[in-house]
Amino acid sequence: MDKLVIEGGRRLEGTVNISGAKNACLPILAATLLSDERSVIKNIPSLRDISTMLKILKNFGVRVAQDGSAITVEPRGYKKYSAPYELVSTMRASVCVLGPLLAKQRKAEVSFPGGCVIGPRPIDLHLKGMRALGAQLKVERGYIIADGKKLKGGNVYLGGHFGSSVLATANTMMAATLAKGTTVIENAACEPEVVDLTQFLIKMGAKIKGEATHRLVIEGVKKLHGAEHSVIPDRIEAGTYILASAVTKGDITLKNVLPDHLVALIDKLTEAGLEIKKLPNGAMRARHVRKLKPLDITTLPYPGFPTDMQAQFMSLMSVTEGISVITEKIYPERFIHISELARMGADILLEGPSAIVKGVKSLSGAPVMASDLRASAALVLAGLVAKGRTDVQRIYHLDRGYENIEEKLLKLGANVWREKDK
C-alpha cells in the first residue's frame, strides 16, 4: 500500500492543468449502456474509480478501448445485467448502472455500493426513483434485484434529509429516457455533473427539459444512439489547487477550468482575502497577496458551498489566524479528518454538525491516515504547509479522485513523493 510523503514549507507557484470531472465521467460512462451504438467520451482522467467503472462495463460484455484521455465504448449485444459485489463495493458511484440496466435490459442485479467512510449515505432515493417508474424491486444477498418489464413514466420527488441526490437524479433520469411516457423529477439535483450527464443523454437522442433546474421532464423514447462527448473539468480538483495556493501563500494558474462552477468557493476565498482572477481561454489565477481572514461556511447542495471542499477548507482555516466555523449540512458525520489534523497541531472543536477552528501559527508534520477521498486531499494540503515531514497513509483514497497529484504538485514546487507503506 502506498503513502504520500511531503516535506512542507514550500510556496507553490506555476501552472496546473485540471483534469476531467470524475463525478461526471462515472454516470456518463454508465449511460453508454443505454444504447447499442458506439460512444466516445473525452477528457477522462486516469483514476482508480474510472478503472473500476470500466471493469464493471466489461463485466457486462461491453467492449472498451482507451486512447489517452478518450474512451470508446461499444455496448452492442451485451446481455449481462449483474454488477458484482467485488466491483461495486469499492465505489459508491457504481450504483448508477442500475438505471441504464433497468431501462435497456429491463432487469438489473446490482450490489449495494461501497466507497468512502463519511457517514450513512443510503440509496433509498435511487430505489424510490425506480419504483416511481414502475420497477419491481427487492433486496436479496446484498443485491438490489430489479424488474423493469413494466417500466413507464412517472412523477417522483427526490428530496432527502439533506437535499437532493446527485446519483439518484442521474439514475432516475437515465432509466426514464427509455421508459414509455413522461417522467417528472421534482427536487432534482442541478450540480454541473448532472447537467453534463443531461447534455450527453440529449446528444444520444433523449428528450429532456429543465436542464440545470430542480424540475426535470423526460419524455421516453424507443431508442438511443451513440454520441461523442467531452467531460467538464473537475471543479473539486480545481478548488483543491486554489486552496493549495492559499495555504502555501502561493501563486497558481489553473488551466481547463470553469469558474462558474466554483462561485461559492471563490466568493468565500475572496472574502478571506485571496486574489482570484479569471483569465482567457478557460483559465484562472489564485494568488496569496495579503493575510487571510477566518470565515464561517455552511455546506449546501449546489450552488452552495460544496461538501467535497469542506475538509480541504478546514486545512486552510487551521492556519488562518482567528476563529472559523464550518457547518456540514450534507453529511453531518463527515469530520473524521479532524482527529488527523489535530495530530499535526490543529485546534479544532467539534460541536454537532459544526467544527470550531481556531487558527494556529503553524502545523507540524506527522504520520496521518486518510479516511476518505476529500480527507486525503485535506491532509495533503496540511502537509504542504506543515513544518517537517508528513506521511499521508492509505492514499488509495486519493488515487480515486486526483489524477497524477504528486506530479502536479512537484511541478508547482512541492517536495512530495510516493513510498510503499511498511
Phi, psi and omega in degrees: 000135183275156169227157178254128181252131183231128168262108189281176174101003180262138176282130180268134176206151181132202185238139178229138178265127183274134183279173176295155186283116177306315185286350170265321181301316189297308177292330178293318175299319177297324182294338178297342178290348183282349184236161171267355186258162182292138171235148177238120181248125183250167180062042179264127181283157176272098186223157179299319181295323178296317178300320179296316180297321179295323176296322179295316179298315180296326178300329179280352184097011179278139178270132183231134177228137182241134176227094185065237181266011178250136179237128176257128181246125178245093186272358188307127173082005179290141184238337184289153183218017181249125176258109190285157182303318186297339176263311185293329184294343183268353188206120183298322185295347179295343178294344182285002170280348182300310181298310179299319179297316181297320181288317186274314184266346183066016174199155181201146171228109186233126178296150172301139187279163174245216180127211184284154177267087181232030180099172183298132175225078185294159179253025182300326180289328174299312181294322177299317179297317180293320180294325179297337179266007176093007180287143174263125186235146170211160180243122178221135175056030180082010181246145169273117180252117189240137177243118183247025181301330182253029182298129179206164181298153179198173178255137180213139176256119186255039176276130177251188181298328185238031177108189182286161183248125181296307184290326177294322175298314180300313182298312182294317179297317180295318178297323184289337184298329181248009177275142181291130178098194187253135175245136175240121177255114176264148184058039176292148173292144180235027175301154179305328180292326176290320178297319179297318176298316179302316181295323177294316179298321178296321175299329179283350180110005178290151178251101185230131175240152178097017179310134179070019175236174180274007179228111180253135176241119183243122175262116183297143177240165182283330188207144173245151179250172177290165181206164175247137186207142174252125186287146179295159175294156183277107182292332180283321174297317178301314179299324180295320179287329173299317179292329176297322176295317181294315187288331180261008183056047189257195182211098187239132172258130181253130175252155183060062182222150177245096183304330180296341177275357186238023189302314184295316180295314180299319180300314182291318182289327174294320176299324179288337178120002177283139178272120180233123182234138172281138179241165179295162172061042174067040179234163175206160183234132177242119187226131176277115184239348182206167177299131182276153180256152175290159184220160168250130176227156174226126178284139182213162173302156180305136013268021177288182181294125188287137176299331180287357175250359186298312183295317180295320178297325179296323178299317178296314181294338179296335180242021176254119185303134181113189183244127177246153177235124180242116183250128183257110183258349182266305177235088187302342180263012185275061182226022183297332181292344182300316182295326179286321175296325177298326177298336181265002176105005178291148180249096186227130178244128180263125178229099182062231181276009183240142174249126177263114187250117176259114184298137178249163182292325181200157172255158177241141181299147181199161170288127180227160185236127180283137180257336181201178186301305185286330173298323177303313180297322179297319180291327175296315178300317178297320178296326180295329183259347184287156175276127178092200189263134174241130175252111178266109184269160180061047183279009171300333173299314182298321181292345177287335189225354182232113183284125173050047188295321181291324177296318180294319179292322178300317180295336179271357176105005178287155174255094188216144177205166183254138177227157169285130179280130182283000000 
